[in-house]
Amino acid sequence: MAFSTDEKIIYSETKFFLESVKEVCPSITESELSQYALRLKFIELKKKELFLKSGETQKLLGFVTKGLVRSFYIDKDGNERTVGFYPEGDYATHYPSFIIQKPSKYSIQCLEPTTFACLSFDDLQWLYKQSQNFEKYGRLIAEEVLRQQQARIESFVFQIAEERYLDFIQHRSALFNRISLSHLCSYLGIERQSLTRIRQKVAQK
């Protein structure tokens, strides 16, 4: 079968997404994956474009098949505070906004040209009704999101800035050259001068 360029891209992105689903939930069948694929919608955004804007209700569950995004909010002083980075293979979604269909307090911005595999709230509910495997996959993803959120909260409760930096380098080193230092500082909750001192100290060890 011959594919056009766009069809090839869609096929590739769909395959990447379905392989991710299968990895998380091995019990899901090929027939169920096909049902999932038929409900997907693909969105391509440019660097700096917003997938979700603060104050809006998230209508689409977004899985990053290519690119990188960040989630952030604006504090009371008007400063952007980055709370997460989501590369290929991650869901770029504010779950409370999506699940209960209420306005989000966060924005999701592309740091690179990014492609999303998207599923609407109604389609997700429909899939849940079709199969226990779909429900299981949804539960496993929700549990992973909760684990990540808890880990982030605890990093600020139990770790000093240097430990947060070292933890980021250890577990997310692939992102280091894909994000700006200002976004990294915001994410780690430290000033740029402090990050410079920490990096110099680490380099001397």
Backbone as a chain_set.jsonl record, in Angstrom:
{"seq": "MAFSTDEKIIYSETKFFLESVKEVCPSITESELSQYALRLKFIELKKKELFLKSGETQKLLGFVTKGLVRSFYIDKDGNERTVGFYPEGDYATHYPSFIIQKPSKYSIQCLEPTTFACLSFDDLQWLYKQSQNFEKYGRLIAEEVLRQQQARIESFVFQIAEERYLDFIQHRSALFNRISLSHLCSYLGIERQSLTRIRQKVAQK", "coords": {"N": [[0.852, -1.203, 0.0], [0.586, 2.195, -0.848], [1.453, 5.243, 0.658], [0.572, 8.693, 1.051], [2.565, 11.627, 1.875], [1.448, 12.9, 4.162], [-0.24, 10.857, 5.042], [1.616, 8.912, 5.67], [2.857, 10.111, 7.852], [0.739, 10.244, 9.674], [0.217, 7.518, 9.961], [2.646, 6.677, 11.107], [2.678, 8.176, 13.512], [0.354, 7.237, 14.715], [1.016, 4.539, 15.06], [3.146, 4.793, 16.875], [1.788, 5.822, 19.091], [-0.081, 3.721, 19.66], [1.658, 1.641, 20.267], [2.701, 2.59, 22.628], [0.418, 2.505, 24.245], [0.032, -0.271, 24.318], [2.342, -1.025, 25.65], [1.941, -0.008, 28.206], [-0.427, -1.289, 28.911], [-0.446, -4.404, 28.456], [-2.413, -6.355, 28.084], [-4.302, -5.45, 26.345], [-6.079, -5.845, 23.294], [-5.467, -6.39, 19.722], [-7.705, -5.779, 18.246], [-9.025, -4.042, 19.964], [-7.166, -1.982, 20.053], [-7.409, -1.081, 17.462], [-9.962, 0.039, 17.542], [-9.408, 2.145, 19.239], [-7.617, 3.617, 17.651], [-9.253, 4.552, 15.603], [-10.62, 6.588, 16.792], [-8.874, 8.612, 17.205], [-7.519, 11.916, 16.834], [-5.319, 14.016, 15.109], [-3.146, 16.665, 15.892], [-1.098, 19.311, 14.884], [1.223, 21.596, 16.084], [3.043, 24.698, 16.149], [6.275, 25.804, 17.393], [6.079, 27.514, 20.466], [3.333, 27.836, 20.277], [0.117, 27.382, 21.861], [-1.263, 24.52, 23.343], [-3.101, 24.274, 25.288], [-4.807, 26.834, 26.945], [-4.664, 28.869, 29.831], [-7.576, 29.191, 31.79], [-9.256, 28.116, 29.969], [-11.327, 25.273, 29.198], [-10.163, 22.005, 29.006], [-10.647, 20.216, 26.162], [-9.635, 18.131, 24.704], [-7.802, 15.188, 25.187], [-4.387, 14.997, 25.221], [-1.709, 13.352, 23.692], [1.714, 13.288, 23.332], [3.255, 12.711, 20.366], [5.345, 13.556, 18.896], [7.853, 15.927, 19.538], [7.967, 18.53, 22.101], [6.61, 19.815, 25.086], [5.653, 22.247, 27.583], [4.15, 22.712, 30.807], [2.627, 25.388, 32.486], [1.974, 28.088, 34.847], [0.71, 31.371, 35.709], [1.978, 33.347, 38.229], [1.027, 35.361, 41.157], [2.514, 37.631, 40.867], [2.815, 37.919, 38.228], [4.656, 36.292, 36.987], [5.858, 33.56, 35.002], [5.526, 30.199, 35.886], [6.965, 27.223, 35.535], [5.753, 23.937, 35.566], [5.977, 21.413, 34.545], [7.502, 19.223, 32.1], [6.917, 17.715, 28.974], [7.744, 15.305, 26.866], [7.989, 13.302, 23.816], [5.839, 10.53, 24.04], [4.583, 11.137, 26.399], [1.639, 12.248, 28.161], [0.244, 15.355, 27.558], [-1.522, 16.991, 29.407], [-3.901, 18.634, 31.453], [-5.216, 17.029, 33.842], [-7.375, 17.33, 35.839], [-8.885, 19.425, 34.673], [-9.63, 18.245, 32.253], [-10.953, 15.821, 32.996], [-13.096, 16.578, 34.7], [-14.108, 18.55, 33.204], [-13.695, 21.385, 33.575], [-12.548, 24.823, 33.716], [-9.043, 25.278, 33.187], [-6.221, 26.075, 35.268], [-3.781, 26.179, 34.243], [-1.458, 26.573, 31.505], [-0.482, 24.999, 28.444], [2.313, 24.796, 26.549], [4.034, 24.616, 23.429], [7.397, 23.731, 23.141], [8.857, 22.969, 21.083], [8.224, 22.255, 17.567], [5.305, 20.383, 17.56], [3.492, 17.306, 17.632], [0.33, 16.019, 18.393], [-1.52, 13.213, 19.498], [-4.854, 13.003, 19.792], [-7.758, 12.7, 21.891], [-11.18, 13.032, 22.386], [-13.217, 14.035, 25.217], [-15.752, 12.807, 25.226], [-15.316, 10.668, 23.457], [-13.434, 9.232, 24.889], [-14.942, 8.408, 27.107], [-16.734, 6.776, 25.785], [-15.031, 4.741, 24.856], [-14.224, 3.642, 27.3], [-16.551, 2.334, 28.01], [-16.609, 0.268, 26.252], [-14.722, -1.677, 26.792], [-13.019, -3.484, 29.381], [-10.305, -3.385, 29.311], [-9.718, -0.888, 28.235], [-10.589, 0.725, 30.303], [-8.816, -0.142, 32.256], [-6.354, 0.705, 31.182], [-6.765, 3.484, 31.258], [-6.91, 3.825, 34.034], [-4.316, 3.043, 34.834], [-2.753, 5.014, 33.599], [-3.729, 7.279, 34.928], [-2.892, 6.676, 37.517], [-0.124, 6.809, 37.18], [0.208, 9.501, 36.54], [-0.618, 10.634, 38.973], [1.399, 9.606, 40.616], [3.648, 10.938, 39.593], [2.947, 13.598, 40.138], [2.883, 13.542, 42.929], [5.56, 12.953, 43.456], [6.764, 15.278, 42.522], [5.723, 17.211, 44.306], [6.836, 16.245, 46.715], [9.514, 16.588, 46.151], [9.949, 19.292, 46.551], [9.379, 19.483, 49.204], [11.135, 17.754, 50.565], [13.679, 17.924, 49.398], [16.669, 19.819, 48.763], [17.632, 22.582, 46.61], [19.888, 21.811, 45.042], [19.712, 19.016, 45.123], [17.313, 18.622, 43.771], [18.075, 19.478, 41.242], [20.105, 17.597, 40.607], [18.562, 15.291, 40.603], [16.927, 15.799, 38.427], [18.835, 15.824, 36.357], [19.689, 13.188, 36.506], [17.389, 11.639, 35.941], [16.087, 12.856, 33.804], [17.815, 13.582, 31.797], [17.879, 13.603, 29.008], [16.331, 15.705, 28.271], [17.703, 17.978, 28.844], [19.209, 19.513, 26.969], [17.186, 20.431, 25.423], [15.576, 22.279, 26.538], [15.223, 25.639, 27.817], [17.446, 27.466, 30.028], [16.127, 29.258, 31.647], [13.538, 28.219, 31.773], [14.134, 25.811, 33.015], [15.132, 26.699, 35.478], [12.81, 27.856, 36.508], [11.206, 25.58, 36.716], [12.642, 24.091, 38.607], [12.517, 25.768, 40.723], [14.402, 27.743, 41.444], [16.767, 30.526, 41.409], [18.482, 31.877, 38.533], [21.193, 32.496, 38.969], [21.728, 30.915, 41.159], [21.413, 28.385, 40.057], [23.592, 28.375, 38.321], [25.729, 28.382, 40.141], [25.262, 25.922, 41.38], [25.631, 24.151, 39.234], [28.336, 24.598, 38.688], [29.456, 23.689, 41.068], [28.719, 20.996, 41.018], [30.117, 20.179, 38.74], [32.712, 20.258, 39.642], [32.982, 18.136, 41.284]], "CA": [[0.0, 0.0, 0.0], [1.362, 3.429, -0.924], [0.912, 6.319, 1.472], [1.043, 10.047, 0.791], [3.414, 12.089, 2.974], [0.615, 13.095, 5.354], [-0.715, 9.549, 5.495], [2.765, 8.248, 6.288], [3.049, 10.734, 9.158], [-0.351, 9.804, 10.535], [0.445, 6.099, 10.246], [3.779, 6.594, 12.027], [2.279, 8.714, 14.813], [-0.629, 6.306, 15.278], [1.766, 3.351, 15.476], [3.882, 5.164, 18.087], [0.82, 5.928, 20.185], [-0.633, 2.41, 20.003], [2.72, 0.867, 20.92], [2.765, 3.095, 23.992], [-0.745, 1.94, 24.94], [0.307, -1.702, 24.513], [3.401, -1.153, 26.65], [1.34, 0.265, 29.51], [-1.486, -2.285, 29.167], [-0.193, -5.519, 27.525], [-3.589, -7.21, 27.874], [-5.18, -4.878, 25.338], [-6.02, -6.644, 22.071], [-5.293, -5.651, 18.48], [-9.023, -5.269, 17.886], [-9.279, -2.875, 20.815], [-6.273, -0.916, 19.593], [-7.996, -0.548, 16.228], [-11.049, 0.927, 17.964], [-8.759, 3.336, 19.776], [-7.031, 4.368, 16.542], [-10.318, 5.19, 14.826], [-11.121, 7.749, 17.531], [-7.801, 9.596, 17.363], [-7.405, 13.098, 15.992], [-3.953, 14.509, 15.218], [-2.982, 18.114, 15.839], [0.284, 19.772, 14.788], [1.387, 22.981, 16.506], [4.388, 25.244, 16.007], [6.954, 26.211, 18.626], [5.467, 28.607, 21.229], [1.875, 27.793, 20.245], [-0.498, 26.784, 23.042], [-2.212, 23.408, 23.215], [-4.133, 24.615, 26.259], [-4.635, 28.17, 27.518], [-5.256, 29.046, 31.15], [-8.927, 29.726, 31.757], [-10.054, 27.317, 29.052], [-11.573, 23.878, 29.57], [-9.485, 21.112, 28.07], [-11.6, 19.375, 25.44], [-8.953, 16.995, 24.098], [-6.695, 14.527, 25.867], [-3.295, 15.092, 24.253], [-0.529, 12.494, 23.836], [2.77, 13.831, 22.471], [3.905, 11.702, 19.527], [6.585, 14.175, 18.418], [8.028, 17.269, 20.051], [8.148, 18.766, 23.534], [5.786, 20.904, 25.604], [5.755, 22.512, 29.016], [2.96, 23.186, 31.485], [2.998, 26.49, 33.377], [0.925, 28.994, 35.311], [1.175, 32.722, 36.003], [1.796, 33.607, 39.659], [0.381, 36.629, 41.507], [3.388, 38.722, 40.445], [2.874, 37.937, 36.774], [5.763, 35.464, 36.504], [5.535, 32.211, 34.559], [6.091, 29.138, 36.715], [6.89, 25.948, 34.829], [5.494, 22.831, 36.491], [6.229, 20.112, 33.936], [7.948, 19.072, 30.711], [6.325, 16.487, 28.445], [8.277, 14.963, 25.539], [7.338, 12.189, 23.131], [5.469, 9.411, 24.904], [3.888, 11.62, 27.587], [0.381, 12.966, 27.987], [0.312, 16.775, 27.878], [-2.915, 17.202, 29.763], [-4.258, 18.99, 32.815], [-6.258, 16.026, 34.047], [-8.611, 17.811, 36.482], [-9.665, 20.19, 33.704], [-10.183, 17.335, 31.254], [-11.841, 14.811, 33.566], [-14.339, 17.169, 35.208], [-14.505, 19.564, 32.219], [-13.69, 22.703, 34.209], [-11.427, 25.636, 33.235], [-7.72, 24.965, 33.729], [-5.403, 27.175, 35.768], [-2.485, 26.025, 33.603], [-1.316, 26.6, 30.05], [0.461, 24.017, 27.899], [2.957, 25.47, 25.419], [5.022, 23.835, 22.683], [8.779, 24.211, 23.133], [9.308, 22.54, 19.757], [7.07, 21.836, 16.757], [4.8, 19.216, 18.292], [2.313, 16.595, 17.141], [-0.445, 15.378, 19.454], [-2.612, 12.28, 19.226], [-5.873, 13.526, 20.707], [-9.007, 11.98, 22.093], [-12.139, 13.897, 23.064], [-13.777, 13.514, 26.459], [-16.852, 11.893, 24.892], [-14.757, 9.449, 22.864], [-12.798, 8.478, 25.962], [-16.001, 7.757, 27.877], [-17.257, 5.714, 24.923], [-14.064, 3.647, 24.872], [-14.302, 2.999, 28.609], [-17.728, 1.476, 28.05], [-16.449, -0.851, 25.317], [-13.793, -2.724, 27.217], [-12.331, -3.337, 30.658], [-8.912, -3.039, 29.04], [-9.644, 0.566, 28.092], [-10.686, 1.272, 31.657], [-7.568, -0.469, 32.936], [-5.337, 1.61, 30.654], [-7.036, 4.805, 31.816], [-6.541, 3.805, 35.459], [-2.86, 2.982, 34.947], [-2.228, 6.332, 33.254], [-4.086, 8.181, 36.025], [-2.02, 6.346, 38.647], [1.214, 7.312, 36.876], [0.142, 10.957, 36.682], [-0.665, 10.901, 40.408], [2.732, 9.319, 41.158], [4.526, 12.027, 39.18], [2.573, 14.799, 40.877], [3.32, 13.37, 44.31], [7.023, 13.051, 43.465], [7.116, 16.696, 42.383], [5.425, 17.873, 45.585], [7.808, 15.814, 47.713], [10.841, 17.135, 45.823], [10.051, 20.613, 47.168], [9.26, 19.322, 50.646], [12.23, 17.0, 51.162], [14.964, 18.111, 48.724], [17.184, 21.167, 48.543], [17.71, 22.902, 45.185], [20.918, 21.003, 44.388], [19.194, 17.659, 44.99], [16.313, 18.649, 42.691], [18.828, 19.572, 39.986], [20.755, 16.306, 40.374], [17.502, 14.342, 40.288], [16.519, 16.089, 37.052], [19.919, 15.372, 35.477], [19.739, 11.73, 36.528], [16.2, 10.991, 35.384], [15.549, 13.529, 32.618], [18.98, 14.164, 31.123], [17.611, 13.759, 27.576], [15.64, 16.974, 28.054], [18.531, 19.111, 29.271], [19.577, 20.359, 25.829], [15.973, 20.781, 24.664], [14.845, 23.319, 27.27], [16.034, 26.812, 28.173], [17.828, 27.53, 31.435], [15.092, 29.993, 32.385], [12.446, 27.276, 32.042], [14.633, 24.842, 33.98], [15.157, 27.381, 36.777], [11.424, 27.981, 36.943], [10.747, 24.243, 37.083], [13.334, 23.66, 39.823], [12.22, 26.726, 41.787], [15.624, 28.426, 41.875], [17.212, 31.63, 40.575], [19.485, 31.478, 37.542], [22.527, 32.564, 39.58], [21.857, 29.738, 42.026], [21.623, 27.228, 39.191], [24.972, 28.453, 37.837], [26.605, 27.94, 41.237], [25.046, 24.488, 41.564], [26.273, 23.448, 38.112], [29.782, 24.694, 38.886], [29.791, 22.815, 42.189], [28.582, 19.615, 40.552], [31.189, 19.931, 37.765], [33.983, 20.125, 40.361], [33.001, 16.887, 42.074]], "C": [[0.878, 1.239, 0.0], [0.678, 4.514, -0.113], [1.415, 7.653, 0.953], [1.887, 10.471, 1.981], [2.611, 12.24, 4.251], [0.125, 11.77, 5.907], [0.4, 8.78, 6.194], [2.979, 8.787, 7.701], [1.987, 10.244, 10.128], [-0.17, 8.34, 10.921], [1.556, 5.94, 11.289], [3.394, 7.056, 13.429], [1.268, 7.799, 15.497], [0.075, 5.063, 15.821], [2.52, 3.617, 16.784], [2.942, 5.216, 19.288], [0.316, 4.555, 20.624], [0.408, 1.515, 20.666], [2.879, 1.304, 22.378], [1.619, 2.543, 24.831], [-0.489, 0.478, 25.288], [1.364, -1.922, 25.595], [2.849, -0.955, 28.057], [0.35, -0.816, 29.9], [-1.349, -3.437, 28.181], [-1.414, -6.374, 27.218], [-4.516, -6.676, 26.785], [-4.99, -5.603, 24.011], [-5.828, -5.754, 20.838], [-6.621, -5.052, 18.016], [-9.359, -4.019, 18.688], [-8.399, -1.701, 20.417], [-6.818, -0.264, 18.319], [-9.151, 0.398, 16.542], [-10.489, 2.244, 18.477], [-8.279, 4.229, 18.628], [-8.087, 5.14, 15.754], [-10.841, 6.459, 15.492], [-10.087, 8.874, 17.633], [-7.915, 10.744, 16.368], [-6.005, 13.657, 16.199], [-3.897, 16.019, 15.01], [-1.496, 18.431, 15.795], [0.342, 21.248, 15.152], [2.845, 23.411, 16.365], [4.977, 25.571, 17.382], [6.299, 27.475, 19.174], [3.94, 28.63, 21.169], [1.343, 27.052, 21.469], [-1.433, 25.648, 22.665], [-3.39, 23.64, 24.154], [-3.808, 25.979, 26.842], [-5.333, 28.247, 28.863], [-6.618, 29.716, 31.041], [-9.849, 28.967, 30.825], [-10.254, 25.909, 29.614], [-10.929, 22.971, 28.539], [-10.478, 20.134, 27.459], [-10.969, 18.102, 24.892], [-7.832, 16.485, 24.999], [-5.547, 14.455, 24.862], [-2.094, 14.237, 24.598], [0.517, 12.988, 22.849], [3.424, 12.699, 21.68], [5.213, 12.237, 18.942], [6.682, 15.58, 18.996], [8.16, 17.321, 21.56], [7.285, 19.947, 23.956], [6.09, 21.114, 27.086], [4.397, 22.976, 29.528], [3.386, 24.283, 32.45], [1.77, 27.268, 33.824], [1.547, 30.363, 35.563], [0.921, 32.999, 37.48], [1.235, 35.005, 39.893], [1.201, 37.846, 41.106], [3.535, 38.79, 38.925], [3.998, 37.118, 36.178], [5.262, 34.086, 36.071], [6.252, 31.191, 35.439], [5.882, 27.798, 36.014], [6.716, 24.807, 35.827], [5.753, 21.457, 35.868], [6.713, 20.215, 32.503], [7.451, 17.725, 30.208], [6.819, 16.241, 27.021], [7.463, 13.841, 24.9], [7.059, 11.048, 24.115], [4.753, 9.813, 26.172], [2.544, 12.245, 27.202], [0.578, 14.414, 28.43], [-1.105, 17.236, 28.199], [-3.029, 17.657, 31.208], [-5.474, 18.141, 33.176], [-7.509, 16.541, 34.757], [-9.506, 18.585, 35.518], [-10.347, 19.268, 32.713], [-11.246, 16.417, 31.842], [-13.158, 15.407, 34.045], [-14.834, 18.305, 34.318], [-14.737, 20.935, 32.873], [-12.482, 23.488, 33.692], [-10.126, 25.298, 33.951], [-7.027, 26.223, 34.235], [-4.019, 27.169, 35.106], [-2.579, 26.209, 32.084], [-0.315, 25.532, 29.651], [0.998, 24.577, 26.593], [3.984, 24.566, 24.754], [6.391, 24.501, 22.76], [9.466, 23.839, 21.824], [8.066, 22.333, 18.896], [6.588, 20.481, 17.281], [3.551, 18.634, 17.64], [1.651, 15.868, 18.304], [-1.419, 14.367, 18.862], [-3.678, 12.589, 20.254], [-7.139, 12.671, 20.731], [-9.948, 12.898, 22.856], [-12.65, 13.231, 24.338], [-14.874, 12.488, 26.169], [-16.342, 10.583, 24.307], [-14.087, 8.585, 23.928], [-13.843, 7.733, 26.785], [-16.61, 6.596, 27.085], [-16.336, 4.505, 24.946], [-14.098, 2.903, 26.207], [-15.466, 2.014, 28.687], [-17.576, 0.232, 27.177], [-15.635, -1.997, 25.89], [-13.18, -2.424, 28.574], [-10.867, -2.976, 30.45], [-8.734, -1.533, 28.846], [-9.705, 1.232, 29.464], [-9.392, 1.032, 32.433], [-6.453, 0.467, 32.483], [-5.522, 3.01, 31.236], [-6.636, 4.892, 33.277], [-5.033, 3.825, 35.632], [-2.222, 4.329, 34.613], [-2.507, 7.317, 34.381], [-3.192, 7.944, 37.239], [-0.607, 6.883, 38.428], [1.256, 8.831, 36.996], [0.151, 11.346, 38.154], [0.703, 10.671, 41.042], [3.692, 10.454, 40.827], [4.229, 13.311, 39.945], [3.04, 14.715, 42.323], [4.833, 13.508, 44.423], [7.462, 14.505, 43.351], [6.861, 17.454, 43.674], [6.495, 17.529, 46.616], [9.207, 16.335, 47.423], [11.031, 18.509, 46.448], [9.959, 20.55, 48.688], [10.536, 18.745, 51.249], [13.602, 17.233, 50.521], [15.369, 19.585, 48.694], [17.353, 21.352, 47.038], [18.719, 22.032, 44.445], [20.423, 19.576, 44.162], [18.142, 17.584, 43.894], [16.999, 18.699, 41.334], [19.46, 18.221, 39.639], [19.733, 15.242, 39.992], [17.03, 14.54, 38.853], [17.564, 15.569, 36.07], [19.954, 13.846, 35.392], [18.587, 11.093, 35.764], [15.681, 11.62, 34.104], [16.661, 14.207, 31.816], [18.732, 14.409, 29.632], [16.94, 15.089, 27.269], [16.545, 18.181, 28.242], [18.863, 20.057, 28.121], [18.375, 20.788, 24.982], [15.162, 21.885, 25.342], [15.785, 24.458, 27.626], [16.37, 26.777, 29.665], [16.77, 28.267, 32.253], [13.916, 29.077, 32.715], [12.874, 26.234, 33.084], [14.656, 25.452, 35.382], [13.753, 27.491, 37.354], [10.897, 26.644, 37.442], [11.355, 23.789, 38.411], [13.073, 24.587, 41.003], [13.437, 27.429, 42.331], [15.958, 29.562, 40.916], [18.318, 31.154, 39.638], [20.902, 31.491, 38.125], [22.775, 31.346, 40.463], [22.106, 28.487, 41.196], [23.058, 27.201, 38.663], [25.943, 27.959, 38.905], [26.481, 26.436, 41.456], [25.745, 23.692, 40.471], [27.783, 23.473, 38.248], [30.237, 23.758, 39.994], [29.753, 21.349, 41.77], [29.729, 19.255, 39.608], [32.535, 19.698, 38.443], [34.101, 18.835, 41.15], [33.67, 15.766, 41.287]], "O": [[1.826, 1.319, 0.781], [-0.539, 4.682, -0.191], [2.544, 7.75, 0.47], [1.931, 9.768, 2.99], [3.03, 11.769, 5.308], [0.082, 11.586, 7.124], [0.165, 8.084, 7.182], [3.247, 8.026, 8.63], [2.29, 9.876, 11.262], [-0.38, 7.968, 12.076], [1.421, 5.166, 12.236], [3.74, 6.409, 14.418], [1.318, 7.608, 16.712], [-0.238, 4.594, 16.916], [2.533, 2.778, 17.685], [3.266, 4.715, 20.364], [0.287, 4.255, 21.817], [0.069, 0.714, 21.538], [3.157, 0.483, 23.252], [1.814, 2.159, 25.984], [-0.756, 0.04, 26.407], [1.29, -2.883, 26.36], [3.245, -1.655, 28.99], [0.282, -1.219, 31.061], [-2.051, -3.464, 27.17], [-1.447, -7.052, 26.191], [-5.423, -7.384, 26.348], [-3.865, -5.939, 23.644], [-6.001, -4.537, 20.899], [-6.654, -3.953, 17.463], [-9.911, -3.057, 18.154], [-8.842, -0.553, 20.442], [-6.7, 0.946, 18.127], [-9.307, 1.433, 15.893], [-11.022, 3.316, 18.19], [-8.506, 5.439, 18.633], [-7.835, 6.254, 15.295], [-11.437, 7.309, 14.831], [-10.404, 9.968, 18.102], [-8.344, 10.57, 15.228], [-5.545, 13.765, 17.335], [-4.506, 16.569, 14.093], [-0.719, 17.885, 16.578], [-0.401, 22.058, 14.598], [3.76, 22.592, 16.45], [4.27, 25.607, 18.389], [6.001, 28.4, 18.419], [3.31, 29.365, 21.928], [2.028, 26.205, 22.041], [-2.284, 25.789, 21.787], [-4.522, 23.257, 23.86], [-2.66, 26.249, 27.195], [-6.451, 27.757, 29.023], [-6.793, 30.681, 30.297], [-11.067, 29.136, 30.869], [-9.446, 25.424, 30.407], [-11.127, 23.148, 27.337], [-11.076, 19.321, 28.165], [-11.661, 17.114, 24.642], [-7.021, 17.262, 25.505], [-5.715, 13.911, 23.771], [-1.519, 14.377, 25.677], [0.239, 13.097, 21.655], [4.073, 11.828, 22.26], [6.081, 11.463, 18.54], [5.714, 16.34, 18.954], [8.425, 16.314, 22.216], [7.235, 20.964, 23.264], [6.699, 20.269, 27.742], [3.601, 23.555, 28.789], [4.385, 24.139, 33.155], [0.682, 27.13, 33.264], [2.77, 30.494, 35.622], [-0.215, 32.901, 37.943], [0.995, 35.749, 38.942], [0.675, 38.955, 41.011], [4.283, 39.615, 38.401], [4.275, 37.23, 34.984], [4.361, 33.518, 36.688], [7.448, 31.316, 35.699], [4.758, 27.305, 35.917], [7.446, 24.721, 36.815], [5.752, 20.448, 36.573], [6.385, 21.159, 31.784], [7.544, 16.717, 30.909], [6.365, 16.892, 26.081], [6.39, 13.481, 25.383], [7.919, 10.659, 24.906], [4.349, 8.951, 26.953], [2.347, 12.703, 26.076], [1.027, 14.669, 29.547], [-1.793, 17.803, 27.35], [-2.342, 17.136, 32.087], [-6.61, 18.49, 32.856], [-8.617, 16.224, 34.324], [-10.727, 18.431, 35.533], [-11.509, 19.476, 32.365], [-12.317, 16.25, 31.259], [-14.22, 14.822, 33.83], [-15.84, 18.948, 34.619], [-15.799, 21.545, 32.746], [-11.494, 22.886, 33.272], [-10.107, 25.062, 35.159], [-7.225, 27.31, 33.692], [-3.191, 28.04, 35.373], [-3.634, 26.024, 31.477], [0.589, 25.196, 30.417], [0.245, 24.807, 25.647], [4.715, 23.839, 25.427], [6.528, 25.691, 22.478], [10.541, 24.351, 21.512], [6.961, 22.242, 19.431], [7.377, 19.547, 17.426], [2.677, 19.36, 17.166], [2.312, 15.194, 19.094], [-2.064, 14.634, 17.848], [-3.444, 12.456, 21.455], [-7.521, 12.03, 19.752], [-9.558, 13.483, 23.867], [-12.529, 12.018, 24.512], [-14.919, 11.428, 26.793], [-16.865, 9.513, 24.618], [-14.162, 7.358, 23.878], [-13.655, 6.564, 27.123], [-16.957, 5.562, 27.655], [-16.802, 3.37, 25.045], [-14.01, 1.675, 26.24], [-15.371, 0.984, 29.354], [-18.315, -0.74, 27.335], [-15.833, -3.153, 25.518], [-12.862, -1.277, 28.889], [-10.254, -2.338, 31.305], [-7.715, -0.97, 29.247], [-8.969, 2.178, 29.746], [-8.933, 1.9, 33.176], [-5.69, 0.968, 33.309], [-4.555, 3.646, 31.655], [-6.088, 5.903, 33.718], [-4.519, 4.546, 36.486], [-1.263, 4.742, 35.265], [-1.634, 8.1, 34.753], [-2.783, 8.891, 37.911], [0.035, 7.355, 39.366], [2.233, 9.386, 37.499], [0.848, 12.283, 38.545], [1.127, 11.442, 41.902], [4.463, 10.885, 41.683], [5.145, 14.027, 40.351], [3.533, 15.695, 42.881], [5.335, 14.108, 45.373], [8.419, 14.921, 44.005], [7.694, 18.257, 44.095], [7.004, 18.41, 47.308], [10.005, 16.508, 48.344], [12.145, 18.864, 46.835], [10.411, 21.462, 49.379], [10.977, 19.183, 52.312], [14.605, 16.771, 51.066], [14.523, 20.476, 48.612], [17.231, 20.393, 46.276], [18.441, 21.564, 43.341], [20.692, 18.99, 43.113], [18.079, 16.596, 43.163], [16.562, 18.046, 40.386], [19.357, 17.76, 38.502], [20.009, 14.387, 39.15], [16.764, 13.57, 38.142], [17.221, 14.945, 35.066], [20.219, 13.284, 34.33], [18.781, 10.126, 35.027], [14.91, 10.989, 33.381], [16.462, 15.273, 31.232], [19.315, 15.326, 29.055], [16.976, 15.552, 26.129], [16.19, 19.289, 27.841], [18.804, 21.275, 28.285], [18.538, 21.433, 23.946], [14.176, 22.368, 24.784], [16.997, 24.266, 27.726], [15.673, 26.143, 30.457], [16.543, 27.94, 33.418], [13.361, 29.149, 33.811], [12.075, 25.827, 33.928], [14.253, 24.812, 36.353], [13.536, 27.248, 38.541], [10.221, 26.581, 38.469], [10.675, 23.18, 39.237], [13.367, 24.241, 42.147], [13.521, 27.693, 43.531], [15.507, 29.579, 39.771], [18.999, 30.164, 39.908], [21.712, 30.616, 37.821], [23.884, 30.814, 40.512], [22.906, 27.63, 41.573], [23.669, 26.137, 38.569], [26.87, 27.205, 38.607], [27.479, 25.755, 41.692], [26.38, 22.675, 40.75], [28.447, 22.479, 37.955], [31.277, 23.11, 39.879], [30.636, 20.565, 42.12], [30.255, 18.144, 39.67], [33.403, 19.022, 37.889], [35.18, 18.481, 41.626], [33.781, 14.645, 41.782]]}, "num_chains": 1, "name": "protein.A"}
